[in-house]
Amino acid sequence: METVLIVVHLLIVIALAGVVLLQRSEGGGLGMGSNPSSFMSGRGQANLLTRATAILGAAFFVTSLALGVVATRGRAPTAPLDVVAPPPIGGTGTPAAPAPGGSVLDQLRQQQGTTPPKP
């Protein structure tokens, strides 16, 4: 699913870049000259390219959001305080095993070698 979405996204990006480059700028653009005998008149051509740009831009936005949702769908949420920091470089080997059911604060106290005051 993700691969198909990436390929569609890539095709939209290429088409969007092409449509933007074909639009006429103050300097004349990349080709679509102002020849009156061409396929479309200047106004019709501008409307078509403007609509195509808007549609492709919306499709780019939707596929970007879909890729973001697909990428995070399988991940489990993690809280920053539930992650124990790795041991410092040059430490004494493996870190002490966390106490079962203990909180992060208890784990930090255990690593520092201090015990909490008893009530």
ABEGO torsion letter per residue (X at the ends): XAAAAAAAAAAAAAAAAAAAAABBBAAGEAGBBABAABABBAAAAAAAAAAAAAAAAAAAAAAAAAAAAAAAAABBBBBAAABBBBBBBGBAEBBBBBBBGBBAAAAAAAAAGBBBBBX
